Structure formats: structure tokens, C-alpha cells
């Protein structure tokens, strides 16, 4: 009876998973093998892997996602480490999470106001004698905005892993003569690696498919796979090629998750 009840509770979950996750992916894969007339073809994949434009676009996506991930990690780890040792740590974490409640489009337009020729940043640069600079529609502006948007998603898993650390290991390291830096590098950082990997997944994977920020902030100078998918589906109406790029993007995301997965659980089971 209990098993029947448990199964009945999981039915909505499996329905949602099947309709909104598995089915769309299957349709995307099927559509990637179709041409403009809807007939089966391998031309889309041949065009993708033989085209320097698509390969360069893929490299740009991976490169910018990597740079954004590195920037957010360098900012987030020290910040999460400091927050985890403050008296009201959960309150400070809430302040970090709050910007995620604001719509992404609103945040993008806020940065447009900051970085525009007559924006706050250029007004400040003019005041100190540097003069107005072209900040909008540059790689730097895209990296700044993308990193700002993704920082909370890097901080949260790292913060949680630091809070859950067993203090006895840190005390033992200090008792054995390790200073604060050695304790951080050799004890705290390795033990919080699970949170770091989760943060890398939470930042790198979404950044691969960014398209709104590339259009509004980067001015389409930064072309990513997400931008290409949008162009093929909404502009050129080449849904087969758009689906092909979507499949490549899904494979790239899967590879990222594979490389950054937590191997401790598997090792623990094997040890038992």
C-alpha cells in the first residue's frame, strides 16, 4: 500500500520530466537531422564541423564561459570564505541571493544605463579627466555583466561547503603548526572542492548559452552558441541547423558535468 502511494506521488514528477525535459530533447535531436524541407539529412552536422564560422563560434562560447567562470570563482571564493565566518552568515548570504530575484532583462538595462556614453561610469571618467570611453558593445562589458549575473550562483555552493566543514580538521592543522594560509590552501580549499565544482557547473553551463546579454551588452560582437541558436530559429528559420547547434550545446553541457562531477561518492561506495 505504501509503495502504491509513493508511486502515485512520483507520477507528476515523471510526467513533468518526460514532457518538458526528455521529449523536447528527443524532438531537438530528430529535428537536427532534418533539412529545410523536413527530409532526413546529415548535412547540418557536416556543415557545422566543416565550417570555420561555427567552430570559431564554439570556441568563443567555451572561451568566454571559461573566463566568466574564472572571474566569478576568484571573486566568489574569498567572499564566501569571509561570509562563512561572519556572525550572521545567513543574512549576508541572503543579500547575495537578492539580486537573483530581479529580472535578468532589468539588470541588463540597468547596466546599459551605467555603461552608455552619458551613463554614470562615463560621467565619472569625465570628472576625473579620462573622458567618455566606449564601454558598451565591448568584450569587457560583456564579461563584467555576465560575471555579475553569475556570481551568486558561484557563491552559494561554495558557501554551503565551507559552512559544512568539520572545524576539527582546521583545528588539527593549526595544532600541527600550519599557518592561516597553509590551512586555507591544504585543508579548507581541498575539502570545499565539491562546492567549487558545483559552482563551476552552475556558472559555466548557463554562460555557454547566453544570448540576451550578448545582444544587449555585447552588441552581437560576442557571438556564442546561444546567439546562433536564436538566429537560426527566429531569423533565418533554419530550425534544422538551430537544432544541431542545440544538440552540440547539450553535449558540451553534459561533458562539463562529467568533468566536474563529484567522485567522492563513487569512491566511498567502492571502499565499502
N, C-alpha and C positions, 0 to 999 in steps of 0.2 A: 504493500500500500504506500509506504514511504517512498519507494523507488518510483512509483507511478506519479506521485505528487511532485517529486524532484524533476522528473522528465517533463511534466506539464509546465513547470516553471521555466525550463530551458527552451521550450518551443519558441517563444517570442524572440529570444536571443538568436537562435539558429535561423529563424525566418529573416530577421534583420541582417544577419551576416550573409545569408545566401542572396537576398535581394539587392543589397546595397554595397556589398564588397565582392563576393565571388562572381555573381552574374555580370556586373559591369566589367570586371577584368576579363572574363571569358569573351564578352562582346567586343572588347577592345582588341584582344588577340585575333579574333575572327576577322574583324574589320581591317586589321593591319595587313591581311593577305588579299585585300580587295583593291581593284583599280577604280578609276573614276566611273566606270560603267558597272561596277559591282561584281566583276568577274575575278576569279582566283588568280593571283599572280605573286611572284616573288620579287617583282620589280621594285617595290617600296624598300625592301631590305637591301637590295643590290644598290639602289640609289643612295641609301643612307651611308653604307660602308665604303662606297666608291667616291663619294662627294667630299671634297676638301672643306666645303662650307659647313656641312653637317658635323664633320669630325672636329672642326675648329670650334663650332658651337658647343659640342660636348665637352671639349677641353675647357672652354670658357666657363661653362656651368660648374665643372668639377673644381677648377681653379678658384673661382670666386666663392664657391661654397666652402672650400678649404680655408681661404683667407678669412672669411667671416667667422668660421669655426675657431680658428686660432685666436683672432681678436677677442671674441667673446670668452674663450677659455682663459686667456691672460688677464682679462678684467674680472671674470666671474669667480675664479678660484680664490684669489686673495679676499675678494668681497665676501664670498660665502664663508671663508675661514674666520674672518673677523666677526661676521654676523653670528656665527655658531657659538662664539664665546662671549657675546653680549648678554646682559641680564635679561632683556625682553627680546629674545631672538625671534620668536614667532611674530611679534609685532613688526620687526624690521623686514622679515620675510614677506609679510602682508603688503608692506609698502613697495616691495619689489614686484609683487604679483599684480598690484593695482593697475599698472599701465596695460596689462594684457586684457583688461576689461574694456578698454577703449577700442573702438572700431579701427581696423588697420587703415582704411581709407582716410579717416580723420587724422590719424597720426602722419600719414603721408602728406596731406595738405598742410599740416602744421609745419612740417619740415620745408615744404615749398615756400611758406611764408618766411621762415628763418633764413633760407639759403638764396632767395631771389636777389636780384640786383638792388632792390630797395628794401631788402629784408634786414632783420636785426643784426645778423652776423656782418653783413657788408656795411651797415651803419657804424658798427663798432670798428671795423677795419679802417673806414674813412676817418673816424675820430682820432685814431692813433697814427694816422698818416700813411697807411699802407694803400689806401684807396679801395674802391669796389673791385672785387675779383669775380671771375666766372666760377661759381661753386656748383650751381645746378648743372645737371646733364654731364657730370663727370664720373669717372670710376670712383673717386674718393667719396663723393656724396652718396653714391650707391652703397659703398662699404659701410659708411657711418650709419646710414639709416637702417640697413639690413642688420648690422650688429646691434644697434639699439633695440630693434624689434625682437631679436632672438636672445638677448642677454637673460631675461627672466627664465627662459626655458633651459638655459645652461646652469643658472644659479640654483634652481630648485632641487635637482637631483644631487648636485654636489653638496648643498647644504644638508640635505637629509642624510647623506652618507657620513658627513662629518659629525652630525648630531648623534648618530647611532654608534660612533666609535667607542670601543671599550677604553675607558680612561686608564685602566690598569696597565695597558701596553705603553701608553705615553709616560706614565709614572715610572715604569720599569726602565724605559730608555733613558730617562733623566737620572735615575739611580745608578745606571751603568756609566754615567759620565757624558752622555750626549748633550750637546747644547741645543738651543731652540731651533736653529737652522737644520742641524743634523736630525733632530727628532721629526721636523716637518718633512724633510726630503726622504728619509729612510724608513719612517714609521707611518706618519699621518697620510702622506700622499699615496704610497702604495696601497694602504688599507682603504682609501677612499676612491680607488680606481674604478670601482663599479659605478659610482655616481658620475665620474668623469666620462666613462663610456656611454652611460645613459644620456648625459648632456650632449655629447658629440652626436649621438643619433638624433636627439631632439632638435638640434640646430642644423647639422649638415644636410639631412634628408629634406626638410622643408625648403632650405635655401637653394637646393638643386632645381626646384620647380617654381621659384619666384617669377612672377611676370608683371604684377601690378606695380611693384617698386621699380623694376627695370624700365617701365614705360613712363611713370610719373616723375621719378627722381633721376634715373639714368638717361632719360630721353631716348631710349632704344639704342644707346651706344653700347650698353651691356646686353648682349644677346645670349639668352640662356635657353635651355630645352623647354622650359615653361613658356617663354615668349614664342618659341617656334610652334609649340602645340596650339597656342592661342591663334597665331597667324593662320595655320593650316585649317583649323576648324571654323574660324569666324571670317577670315578674309579670302583666302584662296579656295575655300570649300573643298580642299583635298583631304577628306576625312581618313582615307587610307594611309597617307603619309603621316598625318597627325597622330593616328593610332599607332603607327610604327614607332614614332618618337616616344609616345606614351609607354609602349612596351619596353623600350630601351631604358626609359626613366625608372620604371618599376624594377627592372633588373638591376639597375645601379643602386636603387634604394635597398633591394634585397642583399646585394653584395656588401653594402655599407653595414647593414645589420649583422651580417655574417662575420665581418672582420672585427666589429666592436662588441660582439656578444660576450656575455659573462660566462667564462669557462669554469668557474669555481664549482657550480652545481654538478656539472658532469664529473669533475674530479672527485668531488665528495662522494658521489654515488659509487664511483669506481673503487674508491678507497674502502668503502663499506663492503 
